[in-house]
Amino acid sequence: MFKKKRRYIFTSNSRSDKGIMASVCGLISMVSFILVMMIVLRAGGITGSRLGAVGFVSCLFSVAGIVLGIMSLVERDTFRFFPRLGFTVSLLSGICWGGVIYVGISGI
């Protein structure tokens, strides 16, 4: 009775693999930030050095996500959703970790 219209997209754009990797790095960094902060707050700030190592590696993931996000935003003929998402989440995670490092160094 009712026929479903077929919608074809004729475009030369493709998905950006670097953008997807930036999104994955940003999400890993943000999830680990949330988990580490939850564990530290529950423990009252008294935790071992393992969480510091997790935070450091998470900072590296954030930096990698920012770099990959910038590289993917410069690519031509790609869809922009994942590059923008990856760059934004990685930058937000980097700002969060930077705040934690600043507070830790300054002793506020």
C-alpha positions as CSV (number, residue, x, y, z in Angstrom):
1,M,0.0,0.0,0.0
2,F,2.5,2.6,1.1
3,K,5.9,2.2,-0.5
4,K,8.9,3.3,1.5
5,K,10.9,5.9,-0.4
6,R,14.5,5.0,-0.9
7,R,16.9,7.7,0.0
8,Y,20.2,7.6,-1.7
9,I,23.0,9.9,-0.9
10,F,25.3,10.7,-3.7
11,T,28.4,12.2,-2.2
12,S,32.1,11.8,-2.3
13,N,32.5,12.3,1.4
14,S,33.8,9.4,3.5
15,R,34.1,8.8,7.2
16,S,37.3,9.9,8.9
17,D,39.2,7.2,10.6
18,K,41.3,9.7,12.5
19,G,38.1,11.4,13.6
20,I,36.8,8.1,14.9
21,M,40.1,7.4,16.7
22,A,40.0,10.9,18.2
23,S,36.5,10.1,19.5
24,V,37.6,6.8,21.0
25,C,40.6,8.5,22.7
26,G,38.5,11.3,24.1
27,L,35.9,8.9,25.4
28,I,38.5,6.7,27.1
29,S,40.1,9.7,28.7
30,M,36.8,11.1,29.9
31,V,35.5,7.8,31.3
32,S,38.8,7.2,33.1
33,F,38.6,10.8,34.5
34,I,35.2,10.2,35.9
35,L,36.1,6.8,37.3
36,V,39.3,8.0,38.9
37,M,37.6,11.0,40.5
38,M,34.9,8.8,41.9
39,I,37.4,6.4,43.4
40,V,39.5,9.3,44.9
41,L,36.5,11.0,46.3
42,R,35.2,7.8,47.9
43,A,38.6,7.2,49.4
44,G,38.8,10.7,50.8
45,G,41.8,11.6,48.8
46,I,44.0,8.8,50.2
47,T,44.9,6.6,47.3
48,G,47.9,4.9,45.8
49,S,50.1,5.8,42.9
50,R,48.3,3.5,40.5
51,L,45.5,6.1,40.1
52,G,48.1,8.7,39.3
53,A,49.5,6.4,36.6
54,V,46.0,5.9,35.2
55,G,45.5,9.7,35.2
56,F,48.8,10.2,33.4
57,V,48.0,7.7,30.7
58,S,44.5,9.2,30.4
59,C,46.2,12.6,29.9
60,L,48.2,11.1,27.0
61,F,45.0,9.7,25.5
62,S,43.5,13.2,25.7
63,V,46.5,14.8,24.0
64,A,46.4,12.1,21.3
65,G,42.7,12.7,20.8
66,I,43.3,16.4,20.4
67,V,46.0,15.9,17.9
68,L,44.0,13.3,15.9
69,G,40.9,15.6,16.1
70,I,42.9,18.5,14.6
71,M,44.3,16.3,11.9
72,S,40.9,14.9,11.0
73,L,39.3,18.4,10.9
74,V,41.8,19.5,8.3
75,E,41.0,16.5,6.0
76,R,39.0,17.2,2.9
77,D,35.8,15.4,1.8
78,T,35.0,13.8,5.1
79,F,32.0,13.8,7.3
80,R,32.6,16.2,10.2
81,F,30.6,14.5,13.1
82,F,33.3,12.3,14.5
83,P,36.2,14.8,14.1
84,R,34.2,17.4,15.9
85,L,33.1,15.0,18.6
86,G,36.6,13.6,19.1
87,F,38.2,17.0,19.3
88,T,35.5,18.4,21.7
89,V,35.5,15.4,24.1
90,S,39.4,15.2,24.1
91,L,39.7,19.0,24.7
92,L,37.2,18.8,27.5
93,S,39.0,15.9,29.1
94,G,42.3,17.6,28.7
95,I,40.9,20.7,30.5
96,C,39.6,18.5,33.3
97,W,42.9,16.7,33.8
98,G,44.7,20.0,33.5
99,G,42.6,21.4,36.3
100,V,43.4,18.3,38.5
101,I,47.1,18.7,37.8
102,Y,47.0,22.5,38.5
103,V,45.2,21.9,41.8
104,G,47.7,19.2,42.7
105,I,50.7,21.4,42.0
106,S,49.4,24.6,43.6
107,G,48.1,22.8,46.7
108,I,44.7,24.6,46.7
